[in-house]
Amino acid sequence: QSLELPIVHLAAFRSGLVSVPLFTLFGEDALEFRLANSGAKAVVTDEGGWDKLSRIRERLPYLQDIYVTSEAIHAGAKSFWSSIETASEEFATIDTSADDPAIVIYTSGTTGNPKGALHAHRVMLGHLPNVEMVHDFMPKPGDVMWTPADWAWIGGLFDALFPAWYHGVPVVGHRAKKFEPQAAMQLMADHAVRNVFLPPTALKLMRQAQVKHPAVKLRSMLTGGESLGAELLDWVRETFGIDAHEVYGQTECNLVVGNNSKLFPIRPGSMGRATPGFDVCRRVSVDGRSRCYRWRRLFLVRQPRGRRNHVSGISRRALGNRAYAVEASGGGAVGGGRHSRSDPHRIDQGLDCAEARIRTERGARSRDPGLCQSAARGARVSALRPIHR
């Protein structure tokens, strides 16, 4: 989390470039794979990043320029801030469409090499309905956003930073060496934070430390990544006076399910209801037969007709009305349509459908057909595959 990061992303979007966020704790191998796989031509980094890049630069044929944000001078690198100060003041924003590629976000790579999810400029609009619902219809007067989640991942960027800025909500940025529960409480108190994205791991550490602060006055809390469970939900309610609203999504198809206790009861183990405007988990017809894919633990997300997708620099039109299945049972990642397992980039589906009907992970219908149960702890959504209707 730094001032330079959002500046670089916004500059890339306005210039018609594709940005690739990278985690500061990545080692040389992780950086080399992502930079080579994406074909990145320029990198903006800090001193720690420069030390790593200088050792692998010769193995990155596409990389042309490295900008360092510190005041140090390095042979083979450029000063980020000096380059801005000496640049021309004349600039014309590139006329991009909602379907033009904007950002490649790599998965964590827990099942093989990381996969690059290529998102179009419409990805921001695709995230807003869930963020607004889960944060009790942000924006409201006095809202201030903070998350300890690194801005290198889709959660920190599109679940917090960019949606808040879209609505003119101030964002608190703080780069900590590690998460400290009491320091987190003090930060929220000092900056009058009202809206947070706190991953379950952070909440568990805070509960273990038994943190409390009378000046912390949160209005809304988004969380996700694993099921919180009844005890942690109760602790959040007792400590902060609000409900933790769980969400569900993945790098290539994010925030498709969420909670809001003012709209419907929160049930432990439930990820909530389909995000307004999204068609999630329907029974589909394959080869003329109706199937619900109980044994696969699939979550289906419909793709609208005629959506133009960009994959690995190639654009195509979606064929007909196609549903994408999000699989939570492990295995290799695959793309939809003409994609193959070797595709370096997968796509965001730009979803904008309606009417949801959710099934639990085992396929048995929940007492409330609108609720979706969380996958088993540790399960990871790992595939998008087309289901022809």
N, C-alpha and C positions, 0 to 999 in steps of 0.2 A: 504494500500500500504506500504509494508515493504520489507526489504532485505530477511527476513526469508521466506516469503511466496513463491516466485518462487523457492528458494532452496528446500523447502519441496516438492513442486509439482514435480520438476525434479528428486529428489531423489526417490520419489514414482514411477514415470514412469520407471526409470532405474532399479528399484528393483522388478518390476512386481506387485506392489501394486496399489490399487485404491484410489485416493485422493478425498476428499470431501471439497470444499471451504465453509467457513462459514463467515457470516457477523459479524463484531465486535460489531455492535449495537443490535444484537439479544438479546432478554431477555432469562430468564431461560427456559421458556416453549418452545420457538422456538428452542433453542439449544438441549433440551432434546428430542424433537420429531425427529429432523434430525439425531442426534447421535444414538438414539435407532433404528430408521427406517433403517439407513444404516448399523448398526452393527459395527460402528467404534471401533477399538481396541486401537488407539493412537491418541492423540490430541497435536498439537503445538499451543500455545497461548501466549498472553501477560498477564500483571498483571490484567487487567480488565476482561479478559476471565477466568483467574484462579479463581477470586473471585466468578464468576457465577458457574463454573464447580465444585468447592469445595462444593457447596450447593446442587448439583443434582447428584453427582457422585454415591451415593448409589443406585440411580434409573437407573443406566446405567450398566447392568451386563456384557456387552461386553467390556467396556472400561477398559484397563489394564494400560496404561501409559499416563501421562500428562507431556509434556515438556514446560517449561516456558522460554520465551526469555529474561526476565529481569535478573539482577544479584541477585535478592532476592532469599532466600532459603526458601522453603516451605516443610513441612512434607507431604509426599504423592505425591510430584512432583519432576521432574528431571530438571536440568539445560540444556537447549537446546544447548548452545554453549560449555559448558563443556563436554557434551556427544559427540559432534563432535570432540573436541580436543583429547579426550581419546579413540576414536574409532580406529579400525585397519585401516591402510592405504591401505590394500589390499581389492579390490572390483572388482567383475566381473558383468558387466551389464547383466541382465536377457534377454535372447533371446525371446522377445515378437513379436507377429505378428501384422499387422495392424488391425486385427479383435479382438484382446484381449482387455478386458475392461480396461479403464485407469482412468476415472473420473466420479463421480456422482455430477451433479449440480442440486440443488433443485430450483423449481419455487418459485415465491413469495408467493403463497398460497392465492391469492385473491378470488378464487372460491373453498373454502374448504381447506383441508390439503394440504401442499406443496407436489408436486410430484417430485420424483428424476429421472432425465434424465441421463441414463447411456450411456456414450460415449466411443467408442473404440479409440485406438491409432490413427486411421485414421482421427479423427475429425480435427486435425490440417490441414491436406491436404485438407479437405473439406471446410475450411474457407479461405484458401489462395486466390482462384480465385476472391472472392468478395473484400477482403481487398486490393488486388493488383489493381483491377479495380477502386475501389472507391478512393483510394489514388493515382490516376493517375499513376499507374504502378510502385509502390514501388518495390524494393528500388532504390533510386537515390542518387548521392553523396550529402552529407550534411544532409541527413534525420535524424531527431530526433523525437521520438514519445512521446506524453503525453496525458493522459486522466484523468479527475477528477472522472471518474466512478470507483467505488470500485472494486478491484480485486477479490471480493467474488462472482461476478456474471459472466455469460458467456460473457457479453459485455466487461468488463474490461480485462478479461483473453484472450479471443479468437478473439476479435475485435481489440485489441491493443497490450498487452504485448507479448503474444506468437508469433503472426505473425511477429512483429517487430524483435524479437530475432531470429526467424527462418532466417530472411534475414540479420542478423548482424546489424540491426538498433538500436542505443542506445535508451533506454527508461528512461524517467524521472519519478521517483517515489516520490510522496509527499503525506503524510497523513495529511490532513487538518481536523479540527474539523467540519467545514462547508464550503460550497462553497462561496468564496468572489470574486466577479467579478474583482475588481482592483488587488487583490493579484494574481488572475489567469493570468491576463495580464502581471504582473511583472515577474511571474515565467516563462512564455513563452519567455519573452524578455531576462531574465538573462541566460537561458539555450539554447537559440537559437533554440527553438522548431520549427519544420517545418511541422509536421503532428500531427493532433489531432483527438480524438474522443470526441466530445462535445454533450451531450444529449440536446434535445430541451429545457428542463428546465434551463440548464446552459446558453444557448444562450439567453433565454428570460430575465434572471436576468442581463446578461451583457448588453443587449439592454436597460433595464430600468435604469441601472447605467450610460449609455452613455459612456462606457469605450472606450478609445483609447490609443495606445502606439506606437510611431514611430519606436521602435526597434522590434516590433513583425512582423516577416516576414514569414507567413504561406505559405506552398506550397499546402496542401491538408487538407480537413476536412470531416470526416465521422460523420453522425448523424443519429438518429433513435429512435423510441419509440412512436412517434406521429407525425402527419403532421406538418411541419413548417409553411406553409402558405406563400402567396406571400410577405407580409410585412417583415417577418423575413428573408426570402431568400434575399430580396433586402438589408436589413440591413447588413447581413453577407457580401454580395458582396461589399457594400460601405465601410464597416469598415476594412475588411481584404483583399479586392482585389481578392478574390477567390469565387468560388461557394461552398455552402454546399451540399454535396452529401448524400442524404438520402438513407437508407437501410431498409430492412425488414427481420425479422426472429423471432425465438422464442428459448427458452432454448433447446428444443429437436430437432429443425430443423432450424438452424440459417443461416442468410446471404444468402438467396435464391434469393433476388431481390435487385438491387442497381442502383445508378446513376453515370454518369460521363459526365459532360457538354462538354468535348472535343470530346466525341463520339456521343452524341445525345442531343437535347435540353432538358433542365429541365423544367418541367411543374408543377406549384404549385398544391399540392395535389397528385402528382404522386410519387410512391415509386421507379419508374424507370423500368428497364428491368430485365429479368431473368439473373442471374449470368451466365457467360459463363460456359458451361458444365452441366448446370442444366435444367431439363425439368419441367417447372412450369405451372400450370393452364391450362391443356388441356381438351377438351371435351372428356369424357370417355364413354364407353359402359358398362352398367350395366343390367344384365338379358336380353341381346340382344337388348336393346334400348339405343340410344344415349342421354345422358343427360349432361347439363352443370351446374346444381345445382345453378341456379340463386338466388333462394330464400334463400339459405343457406349462401351465401357470402363465398364460399369455394375457397381456393387456393390449387391447386393440385400439388404435387411434386412426380415425378416418382422415384421408387426405382429400381435399376438395378437388373438384373437376378442373382440368385445364391449368393446374399449377405448374409453372415453369421452374424446374430445378436445375441447379448447377452442380455437377459432380466432376471433380478433378479437372476443372477448366472447361468442361463440355456442358452445354445447356441442352435440355430436351423438355418436351411437354409431357406431363403425366397422362397416362392413357386411361381415359374413362374415370370412373369413381372407384378408387382403390383404397383399401384399408391397410394400415401397417400394424403388424403385430410386434409388441415390445415384450421380449422374452426375459423372464427373470430366473431361468433355470441353469444359467452358465453356458459355456460353449463359446465357439468363435463368433466374432461379429460378422454379419453379412449385411449387404445393402439390399435395396429393393429394385425391382424392374430389371434393368440391364446391368446392374452392378454385380461385381463378383467379390469373392473374399480377398482378392488382391487389390481392390480399390483403396487408394490411400486416403480418400475423403468420402465421408458419408454426409447426408444432408439433413437439414431441418425441414420439417414437412409444411411449415407455414399454415398451421391448422386453423380453421375458422368455421367449424360445423357446430351442430347443436344436438340436444337430446341424448343423455347418457344413461347407460344401464350397466352397472358394474357387477362383476363376479369376484368371489374371493379367490385367493391363490390356489385353493384346491378345486375350484370350479363349483363348489356348492353355493347356492344363492344365499346371500346374507339376509337377515331378518328385514333389513332396510335395503331394497334393491339399489338404492343410490349410493350406498357406502362401499368402499373398496378397502379390503383388509391389507395390511402390510405384508410383504414377503418375509420369509424366514430371515432371522438376523444373519447378516453376512451375505445374503443373496444379492446379486448384482445384475441389473438389467444389462443385457449384453448383445441384443440383436434387434434389428428391424427387418422384417420380411414382408413382402406384399401378399395380401390375401384378396383374390379377385372376388368381387361380389356378383 
